[in-house]
C-alpha cells in the first residue's frame, strides 16, 4: 500500500481553507460596505435604483 505523505494531504486542504476563507471575508466586507453606503446615501441610491429599474423595464 502506498503511504501518503503528510504534505500531499495538507496542501490542498490549506489551499481550500485560504481560498474559501478569502471569499467569505470578501462577502462580509462587501456586505458591511453596502450597509454603510445604504445608510449614508439611501435617497440617491434609491433614485439610481429606480432609474435603473425603469431603464431595464
NUPADREN-48287 format. One record per residue: x, y, z of N, C-alpha, C, O in turn; residue number from 1; residue in three letters. Coordinates in steps of 0.05 Angstrom, whole numbers. Example, Ala and Ser with C-alpha at 12.3 -4.5 7.8 and 13.67 -1.06 7.14 Angstrom:
BEGIN
[[264,-114,156],[246,-90,156],[264,-66,156],[285,-66,169],1,"Ala"],
[[257,-45,142],[273,-21,143],[258,1,157],[268,23,161],2,"Ser"],
***
This chain:
BEGIN
[[17,-24,0],[0,0,0],[18,25,0],[37,26,14],1,"Unk"],
[[10,44,-16],[26,69,-18],[20,87,6],[-2,93,12],2,"Unk"],
[[42,95,18],[39,114,41],[36,142,30],[51,151,13],3,"Unk"],
[[16,156,39],[11,183,31],[26,202,50],[23,201,74],4,"Unk"],
[[42,218,38],[57,237,54],[39,258,66],[18,264,55],5,"Unk"],
[[47,269,88],[31,289,103],[25,313,85],[3,324,85],6,"Unk"],
[[45,322,70],[42,347,54],[23,342,30],[11,361,21],7,"Unk"],
[[21,318,21],[3,313,-2],[-26,317,6],[-43,323,-11],8,"Unk"],
[[-33,314,31],[-60,318,40],[-64,347,50],[-85,359,45],9,"Unk"],
[[-44,358,63],[-49,384,76],[-48,407,57],[-63,427,61],10,"Unk"],
[[-32,406,36],[-30,429,18],[-57,435,4],[-66,458,4],11,"Unk"],
[[-71,415,-7],[-97,421,-19],[-118,430,2],[-134,447,-4],12,"Unk"],
[[-117,419,26],[-135,428,47],[-130,457,55],[-148,472,58],13,"Unk"],
[[-104,463,59],[-97,491,66],[-105,510,43],[-114,533,48],14,"Unk"],
[[-101,501,19],[-108,518,-4],[-138,524,-4],[-146,547,-8],15,"Unk"],
[[-154,503,1],[-183,507,2],[-191,526,25],[-208,543,22],16,"Unk"],
[[-178,522,48],[-185,540,71],[-178,569,64],[-194,587,71],17,"Unk"],
[[-155,573,52],[-147,601,45],[-166,613,24],[-175,636,27],18,"Unk"],
[[-172,598,4],[-189,608,-18],[-218,614,-8],[-228,635,-12],19,"Unk"],
[[-229,594,5],[-257,598,15],[-258,618,38],[-278,633,40],20,"Unk"],
[[-238,619,54],[-237,639,75],[-235,667,64],[-248,685,74],21,"Unk"],
[[-219,670,43],[-217,696,30],[-243,704,17],[-250,728,17],22,"Unk"],
[[-257,685,5],[-283,691,-8],[-303,699,13],[-318,718,9],23,"Unk"],
[[-304,685,36],[-322,693,57],[-316,720,68],[-334,736,73],24,"Unk"],
[[-290,726,72],[-282,753,81],[-290,774,61],[-299,796,69],25,"Unk"],
[[-287,768,35],[-296,787,15],[-326,792,16],[-335,815,14],26,"Unk"],
[[-342,771,20],[-371,774,22],[-379,791,46],[-396,808,45],27,"Unk"],
[[-366,786,69],[-372,801,93],[-364,830,90],[-380,848,97],28,"Unk"],
[[-341,835,78],[-332,863,74],[-351,877,54],[-357,901,58],29,"Unk"],
[[-360,863,33],[-379,875,14],[-405,882,28],[-417,903,23],30,"Unk"],
[[-415,864,44],[-440,868,59],[-438,892,77],[-456,909,77],31,"Unk"],
[[-416,894,92],[-413,917,110],[-410,943,95],[-421,964,103],32,"Unk"],
[[-396,943,73],[-393,966,56],[-420,975,45],[-426,999,44],33,"Unk"],
[[-435,955,35],[-462,962,24],[-480,973,46],[-495,992,40],34,"Unk"],
[[-479,962,70],[-495,973,92],[-488,1002,98],[-506,1019,102],35,"Unk"],
[[-462,1008,99],[-453,1035,105],[-462,1054,82],[-471,1076,87],36,"Unk"],
[[-458,1045,57],[-467,1060,34],[-497,1066,35],[-505,1088,29],37,"Unk"],
[[-512,1046,42],[-541,1049,42],[-550,1068,64],[-569,1083,59],38,"Unk"],
[[-537,1067,87],[-544,1086,109],[-538,1115,101],[-554,1133,107],39,"Unk"],
[[-515,1119,89],[-507,1146,82],[-522,1158,58],[-529,1182,58],40,"Unk"],
[[-526,1142,38],[-537,1152,13],[-563,1137,5],[-566,1129,-18],41,"Unk"],
[[-581,1134,24],[-605,1118,17],[-623,1133,-3],[-634,1120,-21],42,"Unk"],
[[-625,1159,-1],[-641,1175,-21],[-630,1173,-49],[-644,1164,-67],43,"Unk"],
[[-605,1181,-53],[-594,1179,-81],[-592,1150,-91],[-595,1145,-114],44,"Unk"],
[[-587,1132,-73],[-585,1104,-81],[-612,1094,-91],[-613,1079,-111],45,"Unk"],
[[-633,1101,-77],[-659,1093,-86],[-667,1105,-113],[-680,1093,-129],46,"Unk"],
[[-658,1130,-117],[-663,1144,-142],[-648,1130,-165],[-660,1125,-186],47,"Unk"],
[[-623,1122,-160],[-608,1108,-181],[-620,1081,-186],[-622,1073,-210],48,"Unk"],
[[-628,1066,-166],[-640,1040,-169],[-667,1043,-185],[-673,1026,-202],49,"Unk"],
[[-682,1064,-178],[-707,1069,-193],[-702,1075,-222],[-716,1064,-239],50,"Unk"],
[[-682,1091,-228],[-675,1097,-256],[-666,1071,-271],[-674,1067,-294],51,"Unk"],
[[-650,1055,-257],[-640,1030,-269],[-664,1012,-274],[-665,999,-295],52,"Unk"],
[[-682,1010,-255],[-705,993,-259],[-723,1002,-282],[-732,986,-297],53,"Unk"],
[[-727,1028,-284],[-743,1039,-306],[-729,1034,-333],[-742,1028,-353],54,"Unk"],
[[-702,1036,-333],[-687,1031,-358],[-689,1001,-366],[-692,996,-390],55,"Unk"],
[[-688,983,-347],[-689,955,-354],[-717,946,-361],[-720,927,-377],56,"Unk"],
[[-737,959,-351],[-765,952,-358],[-772,964,-384],[-794,960,-394],57,"Unk"],
***
